[in-house]
Amino acid sequence: MTPASRTPQHTADDDLAAAIPPAAEVAGVFGLSAPERRIWSRAKAFLDVRNNDVHSLYAYGIARQLVQLTPGADPDVVLPAILLHDTGWSQVPPELVLTAIAPGGGRPDLVRTHEVEGARIASEILRGIGYDEGLIRRIAAIIDGHDSRREALSADDAVVKDADKIWRLTPHGISTVMGWFGLTHEQAHRLCGYRVHDHLFTDAGRAMAAGFAAVASIDDEPERLALS
């Protein structure tokens, strides 16, 4: 559902609306906490590049679910880390950002720059709101290597890495990759799938990625396209 489609054409009558359970009674319905909103309000200025702002919010949503399903994962580490993980791209020249992750090439040096700078920015933001220093060190260690490091340092790191990657298979992720590189939906899905499925660390992440991929696959089938 796009933001524009969230307003219904026809409003449910009072009896129908009253029959819908409140959010607190429905699994999977949530919002950012007050501390997370404080983090976001400071982070978003550093995320206004390469759709990182929207990406980070969707990745937060994925991480919010994964952290509940991953033994040993700490939401006080995972959720700030995922909101802040890509702030370092703000320190890379905008015209070079996509070259860093382009298929068939890439710039590992720029990827590394955004990790180091992201850890620095995240630490400054978290100290600015009085976050626990021990948690800040754990969050910064995750951000400093969230793309380049091939192994997970901890359950927290595994969840952040998985949430970051799984976003690529969401409708927003595939649409964004299409726009970045001028790909068709089917090409973008193949590229994203190649970069996601064999690189996940958690069982919950693998299941979630498979679910998103199932939807993306059907979106490319002629039978589905004929119904559009």
C-alpha positions in Angstrom: 0.0 0.0 0.0 1.4 3.4 -1.0 1.1 6.3 1.4 -1.4 7.9 -1.0 -3.7 4.9 -0.9 -4.0 4.8 2.9 -7.0 7.1 2.8 -10.0 5.0 1.8 -12.4 6.0 -0.9 -15.3 5.0 1.3 -15.2 5.3 5.1 -16.4 2.3 7.1 -19.5 2.9 9.1 -19.3 3.1 12.9 -20.5 -0.5 13.4 -17.9 -1.9 11.1 -15.1 0.2 12.5 -16.1 -0.8 16.1 -15.6 -4.5 15.1 -12.0 -4.0 14.1 -9.7 -5.0 17.0 -7.4 -2.3 18.5 -3.7 -2.4 17.5 -2.6 -3.7 20.9 -4.6 -6.9 20.2 -3.1 -7.6 16.7 0.2 -9.3 16.3 2.7 -7.4 14.2 1.2 -3.9 14.5 3.6 -1.4 16.1 5.2 2.0 15.9 8.4 3.6 16.9 8.9 4.1 20.7 9.5 7.6 22.1 13.2 7.1 22.4 13.4 5.7 18.8 11.5 8.8 17.6 14.2 11.0 19.2 16.9 9.0 17.5 15.0 9.2 14.2 14.5 13.0 14.4 18.3 13.4 14.7 19.2 10.7 12.2 17.0 11.7 9.2 19.1 14.7 8.2 21.9 12.2 7.5 19.7 9.8 5.6 18.4 12.1 2.8 20.4 10.3 0.1 19.8 7.3 -2.1 16.4 6.7 -0.4 18.2 5.8 2.8 15.5 7.5 4.9 12.7 5.3 3.7 15.0 2.3 3.5 16.0 2.7 7.2 12.4 2.9 8.3 11.4 -0.3 6.5 14.6 -2.0 7.7 13.6 -0.9 11.2 10.2 -2.6 10.8 11.9 -5.8 9.6 14.3 -5.7 12.5 11.5 -5.1 15.0 10.0 -8.4 14.0 13.3 -10.3 13.7 14.6 -9.2 17.1 11.6 -10.9 18.7 12.3 -14.2 16.9 16.1 -14.3 17.4 17.4 -15.7 20.7 19.9 -13.4 22.4 19.1 -10.3 20.3 18.7 -7.1 22.3 16.2 -4.5 21.0 18.0 -1.7 22.8 21.0 -2.4 20.5 19.3 -3.7 17.3 16.7 -1.0 16.8 18.9 2.1 17.3 21.5 0.4 15.1 19.2 -0.2 12.2 17.8 3.4 12.3 21.3 4.8 12.2 23.2 2.2 10.2 23.3 4.2 6.9 23.9 7.7 8.2 27.5 7.5 6.9 26.4 7.7 3.3 25.9 11.4 4.0 29.7 11.7 4.1 30.2 10.2 0.6 29.8 12.5 -2.4 26.2 12.0 -3.8 27.4 11.3 -7.3 29.5 8.4 -6.0 27.0 6.7 -3.8 25.5 4.4 -6.4 28.9 3.5 -7.9 29.7 2.0 -4.5 27.1 -0.7 -4.8 26.6 -1.0 -8.6 26.3 -4.6 -10.0 29.4 -5.8 -11.7 31.7 -3.3 -10.0 31.4 -1.4 -6.8 33.6 0.7 -4.6 34.5 -1.2 -1.4 36.5 1.9 -0.2 33.3 4.0 -0.3 31.3 1.3 1.5 34.0 1.3 4.2 33.9 5.0 4.5 30.1 5.0 5.1 30.5 2.4 7.8 33.2 4.3 9.7 31.4 7.6 9.3 28.1 6.0 10.3 29.6 4.6 13.5 30.9 8.1 14.3 27.6 9.8 13.5 25.5 7.2 15.4 27.7 7.6 18.5 27.3 11.4 18.5 23.6 11.2 18.1 23.2 8.6 20.8 25.4 10.5 23.2 23.4 13.6 22.5 20.2 12.0 23.8 22.0 10.5 26.8 22.0 6.9 25.6 23.9 4.3 27.7 27.6 4.4 26.8 28.0 0.6 26.8 25.1 0.3 24.4 26.6 3.0 22.2 29.8 1.0 21.9 27.9 -2.1 20.9 25.8 -0.2 18.4 28.8 1.5 16.8 30.6 -1.8 16.5 27.7 -3.2 14.5 27.4 -0.2 12.2 31.2 -0.2 11.6 31.2 -3.3 9.4 27.5 -3.9 8.7 28.1 -4.3 5.0 31.8 -5.2 4.6 32.0 -7.7 7.4 31.1 -11.2 6.2 30.4 -12.7 9.6 28.1 -11.7 12.4 29.7 -10.6 15.6 26.6 -11.4 17.7 22.9 -12.1 17.5 22.4 -8.3 17.5 24.7 -7.9 14.5 23.0 -10.8 12.7 19.6 -9.2 13.0 20.8 -5.8 11.8 22.6 -7.4 8.8 19.5 -9.5 7.9 17.1 -6.6 8.2 19.3 -4.4 6.1 19.5 -7.0 3.3 15.9 -8.3 3.4 14.6 -4.8 2.7 15.8 -5.2 -0.9 13.2 -7.9 -1.5 10.3 -5.7 -0.2 8.1 -4.0 -2.8 9.8 -0.7 -1.9 13.3 -2.3 -2.1 12.8 -3.7 -5.5 11.2 -0.5 -6.8 14.1 1.5 -5.5 16.7 -0.8 -7.1 14.8 -0.5 -10.4 15.1 3.2 -10.3 18.8 3.2 -9.2 20.0 1.1 -12.1 17.3 1.3 -14.8 16.3 -2.3 -14.3 13.0 -4.1 -15.0 11.1 -5.5 -12.0 12.2 -9.0 -12.9 15.9 -8.0 -13.2 15.8 -6.1 -9.9 14.3 -9.1 -8.2 17.0 -11.4 -9.5 19.7 -9.0 -8.5 18.3 -8.5 -5.0 17.7 -12.2 -4.5 21.2 -13.0 -5.5 22.5 -10.5 -2.9 20.2 -11.6 -0.1 19.2 -15.2 0.2 22.6 -16.9 0.6 23.9 -14.1 2.9 21.4 -14.2 5.8 22.2 -15.3 9.4 18.9 -16.0 11.1 16.3 -18.6 10.5 13.6 -15.9 10.9 15.3 -13.8 8.3 15.5 -16.6 5.8 11.8 -17.3 6.2 10.9 -13.6 5.9 13.1 -13.2 2.8 11.4 -16.2 1.2 8.0 -14.7 1.8 8.9 -11.4 0.1 10.5 -13.2 -2.8 7.3 -15.3 -3.3 5.3 -12.1 -3.7 7.9 -10.5 -6.0 8.0 -13.7 -8.2 4.2 -13.7 -8.7 4.3 -10.0 -9.5 6.4 -10.9 -12.6 4.1 -13.8 -13.8 2.1 -13.0 -17.0 -1.0 -14.3 -15.3 -0.7 -11.7 -12.6 0.3 -9.0 -15.0 -2.8 -9.7 -17.1 -4.9 -8.8 -14.1 -3.4 -5.4 -13.6 
